[in-house]
Amino acid sequence: MSEIEQFIALEKQLKPYKKILGQAADVILDQHVSKYPIFVVHQQEIAVGIQLIEADKNLPWSVNASTLEEFVTKNIIFMEKSQDFIAGYKNPETNLCLFVLSELGAQFIYMQR
């Protein structure tokens, strides 16, 4: 499966959960936790963020809510690269920032809310 095919499949699988992810992003933004919410989409145990969605028979992915600040603290994004990340970060009011961990590796993907 190509990267594009994987993204389309992932977007389709996550579609029923967009509202939950959007609400979580709004809480992170409204409570001034961070200007940069990140949702970690994974299929294995991971110690990043707070679990929002647990994988089940309908969705093979778990989703955790995190932030740029946690990614920097845990050295997933190095401090010196954080400005590059911020420069490319899309408006969180209209997009969800996903950090997808899959057999293709780890990548950031933006999905419209």
Backbone bond lengths (Angstrom), bond angles and torsions (degrees), N, CA, C in turn:
res aa  C-N    CA-C-N  psi(-1)  N-CA   C-N-CA  omega(-1)  CA-C   N-CA-C  phi
1 M - - - 1.450 - - 1.532 108.65 -
2 S 1.333 116.09 129.36 1.466 120.32 -179.77 1.531 110.16 -73.25
3 E 1.324 115.39 168.59 1.462 120.62 178.98 1.526 110.57 -60.79
4 I 1.333 116.81 -41.16 1.466 121.12 -179.26 1.526 109.95 -66.28
5 E 1.319 116.75 -44.17 1.472 120.22 178.19 1.526 110.54 -61.86
6 Q 1.332 116.22 -39.64 1.457 119.97 179.28 1.530 110.49 -65.03
7 F 1.343 117.20 -41.97 1.460 120.69 178.89 1.523 110.84 -62.06
8 I 1.336 117.07 -44.20 1.467 121.06 179.85 1.528 110.18 -62.22
9 A 1.330 116.96 -43.23 1.467 120.86 178.22 1.526 110.78 -63.92
10 L 1.328 116.85 -43.56 1.467 121.26 179.75 1.526 110.29 -63.32
11 E 1.324 117.06 -45.20 1.465 120.73 179.99 1.534 110.41 -60.19
12 K 1.318 116.38 -40.93 1.470 120.93 178.44 1.532 110.64 -64.46
13 Q 1.336 117.31 -42.92 1.461 121.51 179.74 1.526 111.85 -66.19
14 L 1.338 116.65 -35.47 1.471 120.55 -177.07 1.532 113.25 -86.11
15 K 1.323 117.71 -12.15 1.466 120.36 -175.70 1.536 113.31 -50.30
16 P 1.345 119.72 -46.20 1.469 118.99 179.90 1.536 113.40 -64.41
17 Y 1.329 117.43 -14.42 1.459 121.66 -175.46 1.537 112.50 -104.58
18 K 1.331 117.15 -0.40 1.465 120.19 -177.79 1.528 112.00 -57.40
19 K 1.335 116.80 -39.21 1.468 119.83 -178.91 1.533 110.44 -62.42
20 I 1.331 116.48 -45.27 1.480 120.99 178.98 1.531 109.88 -61.51
21 L 1.335 117.11 -44.53 1.457 121.11 -179.23 1.529 110.23 -65.67
22 G 1.314 116.79 -40.77 1.461 120.73 177.63 1.520 111.64 -62.56
23 Q 1.336 116.33 -42.04 1.469 120.18 178.44 1.532 110.43 -64.36
24 A 1.318 117.04 -41.19 1.466 120.71 178.72 1.528 110.08 -64.05
25 A 1.336 117.12 -41.89 1.470 120.62 177.38 1.526 110.01 -61.03
26 D 1.340 116.72 -42.23 1.470 120.43 179.72 1.528 111.43 -62.22
27 V 1.334 117.20 -40.64 1.471 120.47 178.41 1.532 109.85 -63.24
28 I 1.321 116.51 -45.40 1.472 120.77 179.46 1.533 110.16 -59.70
29 L 1.331 116.58 -42.35 1.462 120.99 -179.45 1.529 111.29 -73.08
30 D 1.334 117.21 -49.63 1.474 122.03 -174.90 1.523 112.93 -64.77
31 Q 1.340 116.06 -33.59 1.464 119.09 -179.31 1.530 111.58 -91.07
32 H 1.330 115.66 10.49 1.467 122.46 177.33 1.529 112.86 55.60
33 V 1.335 115.71 32.94 1.467 120.60 174.62 1.531 107.86 -69.21
34 S 1.334 115.26 -43.36 1.462 121.26 179.92 1.518 108.88 -164.52
35 K 1.329 115.68 154.60 1.469 121.29 171.29 1.524 110.33 -89.01
36 Y 1.349 115.56 -4.25 1.458 121.02 -172.01 1.527 112.01 -131.30
37 P 1.351 117.56 73.67 1.470 118.29 175.51 1.531 110.77 -68.88
38 I 1.324 114.54 143.21 1.469 122.12 178.10 1.529 107.19 -132.92
39 F 1.329 116.24 133.31 1.460 120.71 177.09 1.521 108.92 -106.90
40 V 1.327 115.37 120.65 1.460 122.07 -178.36 1.525 107.28 -89.68
41 V 1.332 115.62 117.13 1.461 122.61 -178.21 1.525 106.50 -106.07
42 H 1.342 116.12 119.30 1.467 118.49 -171.25 1.526 111.54 -148.76
43 Q 1.334 114.88 166.47 1.463 121.67 178.64 1.525 111.66 -124.61
44 Q 1.314 116.74 11.45 1.459 120.98 178.81 1.517 108.69 -136.47
45 E 1.312 117.09 173.83 1.461 120.34 177.51 1.524 109.04 -67.34
46 I 1.312 115.93 137.07 1.457 120.52 178.77 1.521 109.08 -147.60
47 A 1.309 115.75 140.76 1.468 121.14 -177.03 1.522 110.62 -103.40
48 V 1.321 115.98 54.26 1.459 121.77 177.26 1.520 108.07 -133.90
49 G 1.324 115.97 127.82 1.455 120.37 175.49 1.514 114.21 77.31
50 I 1.326 113.49 -171.11 1.466 122.67 -179.18 1.520 107.51 -115.76
51 Q 1.322 116.16 128.18 1.463 119.50 -176.93 1.524 111.31 -65.16
52 L 1.338 115.24 128.63 1.461 122.42 175.76 1.518 111.31 -105.22
53 I 1.327 115.02 -41.50 1.464 121.12 -175.02 1.518 107.91 -132.34
54 E 1.316 115.48 129.89 1.466 120.55 177.14 1.517 108.92 -100.27
55 A 1.330 116.48 137.08 1.460 121.17 178.59 1.523 109.77 -57.10
56 D 1.327 115.22 144.49 1.462 120.76 175.95 1.525 108.98 -151.17
57 K 1.326 117.31 -165.68 1.461 119.74 -176.62 1.533 112.49 -66.80
58 N 1.339 117.98 -24.22 1.462 121.40 179.78 1.522 112.79 -87.52
59 L 1.330 116.60 -27.57 1.455 121.45 -177.42 1.524 108.79 -137.10
60 P 1.342 117.23 114.97 1.465 119.25 -177.80 1.532 113.75 -79.07
61 W 1.325 117.31 6.35 1.457 122.45 -177.35 1.520 110.73 -115.09
62 S 1.320 116.38 143.82 1.461 121.90 166.71 1.524 106.28 -99.25
63 V 1.334 116.37 153.33 1.460 120.51 -179.47 1.521 108.57 -132.21
64 N 1.342 116.08 127.95 1.460 122.75 176.18 1.521 108.76 -113.82
65 A 1.330 116.36 144.96 1.465 121.62 174.77 1.521 108.46 -92.76
66 S 1.324 115.33 132.12 1.462 120.97 179.02 1.526 108.40 -142.33
67 T 1.322 115.37 -169.87 1.460 121.42 -179.86 1.522 110.00 -144.48
68 L 1.309 115.24 163.52 1.462 119.96 174.80 1.522 110.19 -56.37
69 E 1.336 116.47 -41.49 1.456 119.98 -177.63 1.530 111.81 -59.58
70 E 1.342 117.74 -41.27 1.465 120.18 177.69 1.526 110.13 -66.68
71 F 1.334 117.16 -40.03 1.463 120.63 178.97 1.530 110.88 -60.89
72 V 1.344 116.71 -38.33 1.467 120.45 177.98 1.529 109.76 -70.03
73 T 1.332 117.36 -44.83 1.464 121.79 179.66 1.526 111.27 -58.00
74 K 1.344 116.86 -38.69 1.465 121.30 -177.94 1.527 112.58 -91.88
75 N 1.331 116.32 8.97 1.468 122.62 178.66 1.525 114.20 58.30
76 I 1.321 116.50 29.57 1.470 120.03 171.54 1.527 107.55 -77.51
77 I 1.335 114.75 -39.01 1.469 122.23 169.90 1.530 105.10 -117.26
78 F 1.314 116.56 123.18 1.456 119.85 -179.84 1.527 109.83 -72.71
79 M 1.327 115.84 144.12 1.463 122.08 -177.77 1.529 111.42 -48.40
80 E 1.337 116.65 -43.67 1.461 119.36 -177.35 1.527 113.07 -69.88
81 K 1.331 117.83 -14.22 1.472 121.91 177.66 1.535 111.86 -99.71
82 S 1.331 117.44 -4.59 1.468 119.66 -175.21 1.527 111.94 -63.87
83 Q 1.339 118.41 -34.65 1.469 119.82 178.50 1.532 111.23 -67.09
84 D 1.331 117.43 -34.53 1.467 120.74 175.66 1.528 109.59 -64.59
85 F 1.330 116.03 -41.64 1.456 120.46 178.38 1.530 110.12 -61.96
86 I 1.331 116.70 -47.48 1.464 121.70 -179.17 1.534 110.57 -60.71
87 A 1.329 116.94 -40.42 1.466 121.38 -179.58 1.534 111.61 -61.27
88 G 1.328 116.88 -33.44 1.459 120.70 -178.74 1.521 114.24 -95.56
89 Y 1.324 116.64 -3.89 1.465 121.37 -175.65 1.524 109.78 -70.46
90 K 1.328 116.34 129.86 1.467 120.63 -179.22 1.522 110.53 -88.17
91 N 1.311 115.86 155.03 1.462 123.31 -177.81 1.532 111.42 -48.81
92 P 1.341 118.22 116.36 1.468 120.57 -177.25 1.531 113.50 -71.70
93 E 1.327 117.54 -8.85 1.466 119.66 177.02 1.526 110.75 -80.10
94 T 1.337 116.57 -19.53 1.462 120.07 -179.06 1.530 112.91 -121.46
95 N 1.339 116.82 -11.81 1.469 121.12 -177.63 1.524 110.95 -133.29
96 L 1.321 114.93 151.31 1.456 121.83 173.03 1.525 107.08 -107.67
97 C 1.322 116.42 129.71 1.460 121.57 177.15 1.527 107.71 -91.63
98 L 1.325 116.42 116.64 1.456 122.17 -179.49 1.525 109.55 -109.85
99 F 1.311 115.95 134.21 1.464 122.21 171.39 1.518 104.91 -107.77
100 V 1.323 115.91 103.43 1.462 121.71 -171.84 1.526 110.42 -98.39
101 L 1.331 115.19 123.14 1.455 122.05 175.73 1.524 107.16 -105.82
102 S 1.340 115.98 114.21 1.462 120.22 -177.49 1.515 109.69 -143.17
103 E 1.319 115.12 -173.93 1.465 119.48 178.36 1.527 111.03 -65.10
104 L 1.341 118.06 -16.44 1.461 121.49 176.83 1.527 111.89 -84.61
105 G 1.333 117.04 -3.84 1.453 121.30 -178.08 1.520 110.15 110.77
106 A 1.316 116.00 -153.76 1.463 122.00 -179.12 1.521 108.49 -115.15
107 Q 1.342 115.91 132.34 1.455 118.69 179.08 1.517 111.00 -151.53
108 F 1.330 114.64 151.25 1.454 120.86 175.10 1.519 108.14 -89.87
109 I 1.332 115.62 135.55 1.450 122.71 178.28 1.520 106.80 -134.82
110 Y 1.321 117.10 140.73 1.461 120.15 173.93 1.517 108.77 -107.92
111 M 1.324 115.03 135.96 1.453 121.73 -178.79 1.525 107.86 -128.05
112 Q 1.325 116.67 132.34 1.457 118.40 178.16 1.512 110.18 -63.44
113 R 1.338 115.04 144.04 1.469 120.60 179.63 1.507 110.83 -64.71
